[in-house]
Amino acid sequence: MKKRILACVLVLVFTLLAACGGGGANNQATTTAAATTTTAAAATTTAAAATTAAAAATEAAASGGGFVNLNHPDAYSGEEGDALEPYKFTLYYNYDWWGVKPFGEDEISKFWKQLYNIEIDMQAPDSDPAAKLNLMMSSGDLPDVILMDRGADNIRAIQNGVFLDLAPMQAKNPSFDIAVKQATQNLLQVDGKLYAVPHWARNLPTGGNDSWIVNKEVWDAVGNPDLKTFEDLYAFATKIKNEYPVNAAGKTVLPFSTINDAWDKMSFAFYRSMGGCPYADHQTTVVNGELVSAWRDPRHKAAYLEVNKWYREGLIEETLFSDTSEMIVEKYTDNRGGVFYYDMSQDSVNKFRQLMMENNPGNEYIVLTDPVYPPANGIDNKMIYADHKETMGWNVHGITIKAQNPQRIFDFLTYMLSWQGSMEMMYGPKGDWWDSLQDTEYGPIPVLHTPEAELSSAEKQRIGTWEWSFCNHADPVDLIKYAVNASQPPERRDWVITMQADVLTPIMYVTDEYAGYNVLIDPLSDLGINKGLQWDRIKEDAPKILLATSEAEASRIYDELVAYMDSLGLKEIESLYNTRHKELVATQGFSAFNR
């Protein structure tokens, strides 16, 4: 099983190589604006491309990404930690929703604290992260490290001299260059310099989240209908409403649902089944080879009108737009989900599936696998886009000018990107959850005393597993967790990891052609202000379209929204984004969105 899972990754990578014809994939995000202003030049590409993302992925797949070479030689001796002076630094999460825990109390952070002789003061704002960030920058009262989104705020901080150039640190510790390929570093550069240690950078197309999920009890009760097409999903939801509105426990079943206030997730689920491409910034997408607003695509309008139809026919509860996320999860754990579009990996966090199954023996939530995303209107399933990944990952760490010993911080963050650091982040240090290693063709993996699926939540909290996933590289994390899970007997494997490895990873792909759009327009410029107004109107009108009392009303609101955006310069935004897209495709050597 392990080799089959990893072989799927390799097949995807080699397929990507064949599609791109060996073209270059480096491009450099550069800024030419004044020190306090983010301009469109902040993300322009240069002709300095030398390596393709696909080639980097192939190299990673062929050698385990070099991550094994980052193993700490004294990881369990404590020698390096003893040789280092104690050092304390602050790490600030620029998110008001990020949970902050004390570093050094669970087994994982306690081990890292000793290994690197460090203490970390974890901080986060109580509210309004943007205002807090501006205050820190203006006052100079900075933490040592800031974890924040890539984008205009990050570039403004760089231009204001908040963050340090990483080059001197890289020169002393080349491990970072093994973990983060040059092509990815080029995409992250500003004015030709790298200021960011990325979180969830990658070379391989692994992982997976959003899926169509079916309640087995409900599916059985209405005769196990086929679920091969989008039309089948509609028929199934209709059967739930008409034939099984209440479950065996007497509770109302939701014919269709998703996360709370999910106008964008719901509409994209339908748009995807109609052949729509994934969104770039500002809900732009590729239509016939051009990067335009998805709101101009007739399939996008059809998707919105279809959601509205499902709502008017009673297949979607109006409370979906007012429920909290906790209320939605409670409905799923209460066995009330019929068919829903949801991030199945959340079962690792909120236990929506595990708790439902514990309270309803014999029942289960099932992820659709054949196909994963049922197509609409007779479209060939090969024309439906699965999720894609960018090599740059999600957000970035910037080491600030206030750090007294930035090299110590850089070395620790780099260790977290390594094979060893990734293994410890998930399974803890040797001597607790595991004592020995098993060799694989990609690197050693721990032999667990207890399968992950059977470890109690209290034990996970004591060890600290996944609690410190704030600076990671997706390749070692996914390769390790897939291999560890596959080494368990089938009945003892983790459901989320199995679904990601066997169902979602084989259909995923990597492309950087959507990189850097969100910093092309200065948010304080006239066009940037108008872009913000457009987005505000989208957030206001999209739910109105979905909840309209008639198709005619929904169509009218949709068309008026597009006209409003056009009046505020949407075509100029599309032109800038389309130019960026063509540059990235030319540099990368292929487009993943040309089906």
N, C-alpha and C positions, 0 to 999 in steps of 0.2 A: 504493500500500500504506500509506504513512504516513497519508494522510487517512482511509483506511478504518479503520485502527487507532484513531485519535483519535476518529473518528465513533462507534465502538463505545462509547467512554467517555461521549460526549455523550448517546447514546441511553439509556444506563443512568441518567445523571443526570436526564434529563427524565422517564424512567419513574418514578424515585423521587419526583420532584416531584408527578407525577400521583397517585401512591399516597398521598402524605402530605397532599394537599389544602392545602398552604401553611401548615401549622401551625408553631408555634415550636419551635426545637431548642436553645435555650440552657438550661442548668441549671447551678446553681452548687454545687460540692462545698464544704460548709462544715463547720467543726469547732467544737464548743462545749465540748469536753472541757477538763479542767485541763491545765496545760502539759506534764505528763509522761504523760498517759494518752490513748490513742486510743479514742474511743467511737463508738457507732453514729451519732452526729450528725456524724461526720467527713465524711460524704459525702451528706448530705441535700440535696435539691433545693430551690430557691427558686422563687418565681413571677416571677422577673425575666427570664424568657425573652423574647428579642426577635428572634432570627434562627434560621432552620432550618438544619440541617446540609446539607440538600438544596439550599437556596437558596445557601448558601456554595459548595457544589460547582458549582452552575450558574454562579455568578459566576466561579469559578476556571476552569471550562472555557471560558467565553466570552472570557476575557481572558488566558489563560495564568496565572491566579492572581495576576497582578500581580508575578510573580517576575522578569520581565524588568526591571521598574522598579528592582530591587535590584542590577542590574549595577553593578559597581564602575567609576566613571568613569576611574580611573587604574590599572586593574588591571594594566597592563603597563608603566607608567612608573616605578613604584617611588616616586613622589613622596610618597604618603601615608606609606609606611613610613619614608622618609628624614626626614619631619617629626615622627615620633613618637619619644619616648625609648624605649630598649630596655626590654623588660618580660618577666620570666620568671614563669610561674605553674605550679602543679602541677594535674594532672587525674587524679583517682583513680577507677578503674573498680571498682565494688563487686561484682566477680565474680572468682572464683579461676580461671575458665577463659578469661578474656579475655587474648589474647596482647598483650603490650606491646612496642612497637617504639620505637627512638629517633626523635624528631621532628627533621626537618631534614636527613636523609641522602638520602632519595629525592627525585625531582624535584618532586613535588607539595608535600610538607611543606617542602622547601627554598624553594620559591617563596612559600608562605604565610608562612614565617618572615621573609622579606625584605619582603613586602608589608605585613605588620602589625608588623614589627620586634619579634617575639616569640620566646620560647623556651618550650617546654612540656615539663615533666617528667612523663612518663606513668608512672603507678603502678597496681599492683593487688596484692591480697593473695595470698600463696602458698596459703592455705587458710582456711577458716572466715570468710567475709566478714562474717557477722553479728557474731561476736565482735570482729573488728577494728574494725567500725563503732562498736560500743558503747564500745570502748576509746578511740577517737578522740574520741567525743562526751563521755565522762566526763572525759578528761584535757584537753580543749580543744586537743589537738595535731591541728589540722585541715588538710587540703589546701585549695587555693583553689577547686576545683570537684569535686563528686562526681557521678558518673553512676550511677544506681541505679534499681531498679524503683519504679513507683508502688505505693503501698500503705501498710500500717501503719508500717513502719520509716521511710519517707519523711515521713509526717505527724508521727511522733514527733520526728524531727529538726527539723522546722519548729517544732513546739511548744516544743522545747528551745532555740529561738533560733539554730540552726545556720546557716540559710539566709537570704539577704537578699531583701527584697521587690524585685521587678523594676521597679516603677512608675517610680522616678526614672531608671532606665536607659532604659526605654521612652520616657519623655518626651524624652530627648536623641536617641534613635534610633528613629524611627517605622517603620523597615523591618521590625521584628519584627511589628508589627501588620498589615502587609501579608501577611507569610508565614503567621502563625498567626491565624486568624479569631477574632473575639470569642467566638463560640459555643464554640470549643474552649478558649479561655482560661478561660471561665467554668467549664467542666468540670474544669479543672486547679486552680482556685482553692481555697485553704484559708482559712477565716475571711474571705472576701471579698478576699483578696490573692493575687497570683500569685508563686510562688517558683520556678517550673519553666520551663526551656527544653526543650521536648519533642524527643525523637528519633523520627523517622518519623511525625510528625504528617501529616495528609492531609486533603483534601476529596474526592478522586476515588477511585473503586473500581478500583484498578490493582494489578498484581502477580500473585501466585499461586505456590503451592508444592506441596502434596500432590496426587498424581495416581496413577492406575492405570497401570502401565508393563508392557509386554509385550516379551518377547524374540522378535524376528522369526524367527530360526532355529528356535526351538521351536514357534512358532505355525505356520510353514510345515510343519514335520515332522509335525504332527498334523492337517493338512488345513485350516488357516485357518478354524476355526469362528467363528461369529458371537459377538461380545462386546458385545451390546446390553443384556443384563440381568445382574443379580447371579447368577442361576441359570446363565447362560452362563459366568460367571467360575468358578463351582464346577465345571461340567462340563469346562472347559478345564484347571483345576488337576488334576482327576481323570485326564484324558487324559495330562497330563504324567507323572503318577506311573505310569500303566499302560503308556503307549506310548512315552514318550521320557524315561526316568529318567536317562539318561546322554547328554551332548552329544557332538558330533562329535569332541571332544578326549578323550573318555573320562572326563569329570568329571561328578559327580552334579549334576543340575538340581534346584533348589528349586521345588516346585510353587507354593507361595505363601510370601512372606516380607515383612518390613518392617524398620524399624530395630530395633536390639537392645533387649531388655527393654521391648518396646513394647505392653504390655497395653492402655494407653489409646489409642494410635494405631490399633492393630489393631481393637479393639472399636468405636471410633468410625467407622472406615471401613465396618464392617458396619452399624452403627446408622444412619449417614447414608443408606445404600442402602435402609434400611427406612423412611425418611421422618423420621428423628429430626432435631431442631434442633441447631445448634451449642451447645456448652457455655458457660455462664457460670462464675463462680467456684464452686469446690466441686462441680463437675460437676452444677450445676443447669441447667435448660433449660426452654423453654416447651412445655407440653403442654396443648392445648385452651385456650390463652389465659392460662394460669396458670404462674407461675414456680415450679417444683418440682424436687426432686432427680430427675435422669435415672434413678436407680436405682428409682424408682417406675413408670416407663414400661414397660409390657409389651413394647414394641418393643426397649427397651434390654436387657431380660432375654433376649429372643429373639436379639439380636445376640451376647450372651455365649455363649449355648448353641450358636449357629451356629459361632462360632470354636472352641468346644470340640469340636464335631462334626468340623470340618476337621482339628483336631489328632488326634483319635482315629482318623481315617481315613488318617493319614500324610501329610496335605497341608502340615503345618507342622512344621518340625524343633524338637525340644525345646531344641536349642542356641541357638535364637533368644533365649531368656531368659537365657543365660549368655555369649553372644558379646559381645565389645566392638564398638563402632561401627566400629573399624578392620577387624575380622574380617568384618563384614557387607559393608563396602565392597570388601574384597578378593574376596569371593565374587561380587559384582556385576561387578567389573572382570575377573574370571576367567570371565565368560560363563556363570555358574551361575544367574542369576535367570531364573525362568520367567515368572510374573506376580507383580508386587509393588506394594505401596502405599508410596510414597516421595516425599520432597521432591525433585522433579526439578531444582530450582534448585541443588541440591548439586553438580551437574555443573560448575558454575562454580568450585567449591572443591576437591572431592575427585576430579573427573574420572572418576567411575564409568562414564559412558557413553563418553566420549572414549577412555579407555584400553582399554575392552572392544572398541571398534570398530577401534582401531589394531592390536590383537592378533588380531582376527577379521575380516579384510577381507570386506565384503559383508554383514555382519550389523549390526544396530542394535537399540537399545532404543526402542520406540515408545510415546508417550503416547496413551492412549485419548482420543478427541475426540468421538465420536458414539455414546453420550453420554460426558461426562467421568466421571460417577459413575453407573455402571449401576444402575438401580432394581431392587428385589426385590419379589416377591409381586404382580406386575402393576401396581405403582404407576406413575402417570403421571410421566414424567421431569420435568415442570414442578413436581412436588411435592418434588423433591430439592433440598436446600439446598447451594449452593456455599459457598466461604469468604466471610466478611464481614470488613470492616475498621472500626476505630473512628477517629474524627478525632484522638483524643489520641495515637495511635501506641503505641510500646512503652514506653520508659523515659524518664527525665528527668534533666536537669542542674540541680543546685542550686549557686549561687555562694555560698560560705560567708562568714561574717563575718571570716575571716582574709585575704580577698583585699584587697591594698593598692590595686588599681585595678580594681574590678569592672566599670567601664564598658568597659575595654579587652577584658575577657573576653567580656562580653555582645556587644560589637560583632563580635568574631571569630566567636562561635557563630552570631550572626544572619547573618553573611556566608555561613557554611556552609549555611544554609537557602535561600540565594538561587539564582537560575538560574545565575549565574556560578560561585558556589561549588560547586554541584552538578555543573556541567559539568567543572570542574577536578578534583573528587574522582574522577570516573570516567575522564577522558581527559587529565588533566594540563594544564599551562599551554601557551599558544601557543609554537610554535617547536620542539616535540619531536615528538609523535605527530601533530600537526596544525598548519597554518599559516593556514588561512582558515576563514571561517564561511559557512554556508549559511542563508539566511533561511527560516523557516517561519512559518505563521500563529500559532504559539505563542511563537516566539522563535528566536534563532540557535542553530544546532548546528554542531559542528566537522566539517570534512571530513577524515576520517582518511586518513593515508598507507597504513595497513594495516588491514584489517577486524579487529574485535576477536576474531573467531573464529580468526584466523590469527596473532595476536600471541603470541609465546612467553611462557612463564611467567617466564623470566629478564627479558625486557623489561618485563613487567607489574610485576615486583618493583622493577626499576630506576626506573620511572616512579612507582610507588606507587599504581597504580590500585586503587581500592576499599579500600586499606589504612587510610584515614582516614574511614571511614563511621561516625563516632560521634555526629555531630549533623547529621541530614539531614531534609529534607522530602520525602515520597514523591512529591508531584505533579511538581515539576521533574525529579527523578531519573528517574521512569518516563517522563514525556513526552519527555525528551531521549533516553534510551537507546532507546526504541521508535523514535523518528524517525531516529536515527543508524543503527540496525540496518536499518530499512526502506529507507534510502537505498543500501544495499549490494545488489549482485546477489543473487538468491535463493540461489545456491549458496555464497555467502560470508557469509551471515548467521549470527549466533550462535544456536544451538539453544535455549538457555534463554530468551533474550529473545524469540525468535519464539514459543515456546510460551506465554509469559506474555502477550504482546501479542495473539496471534490466538486462543488457546484459553481461557485462564483469566480474563483481564481482562473479556471480554464477559459472563461469567456471575457476576461478583462484585458486591457491593453494600456500601454504607456504612450503618452504624447505630450509635448510641451508647447503645442501650437496655440494654447490659450494663455500663455504666461505673460504677466505684466500689464494686462489691459487696464487694471484698476489704478495704475499710476500714470496713465497717459494724459489725463486731464487734471489740471490744478483745481481742487475742489473750491477754491476761493475765487477762481476766474468766473466770468459771466457764464461760460459754457458749463463749468463745474457746478455752479449754483443751479442752472437749469437742469442739469443731469439729476441733481438731488431732488428738485421739484418733480421731475418725471417719476423718479422712484417712489416718492411719497404718494403720487397719484396712483401708481401701480398697486401699492399696498392698500390704498383706499378703495379702488375700484374692482380689483380682482375678486374679493369676496362677494361684492355686489353682483358681479356677473354670475358667479356660481350659485348664488341664492336668489336669482331673479325669478319672478313669478311666471314668466313665459320665455320661450326661445327668442321671440321678437325683442323683448326687453333686454335679454342677455346680449343679443347681437348688437343692439343700439349702444349699450354701455361700452362694449368692446370697441366698436368703431370710433366712438367719441374719445376714448382713451388714446387710441393710436393718433387721432387728429390732434389731440392736446400735446402729445409728445412731439409730433412733427412741428408744432408751432413753437416749441422750445428747443429746436436744434437737434432733433434725433438723427437726422440725416448726416449732420456734421460728425456726430459721435460715431455713427456707422462707418463713415469714411475713414476716420482715424483708426478705428478698430480693424477695418478690412485691410488697410495698408499694413498694420502690424501683423495681421494674420498671414498675409502673403509673404512677408519677410520671414516669419518664423517657419512657414512651410518650406520656403526655398532653402533656408538654412538647415532645417531638419532633414530635408530631402524627401519628405512624404507628408500626406495628410491622412489622419486616421478617420476623417469624416467625409469620405468621398464615395460612400456606397450608393 
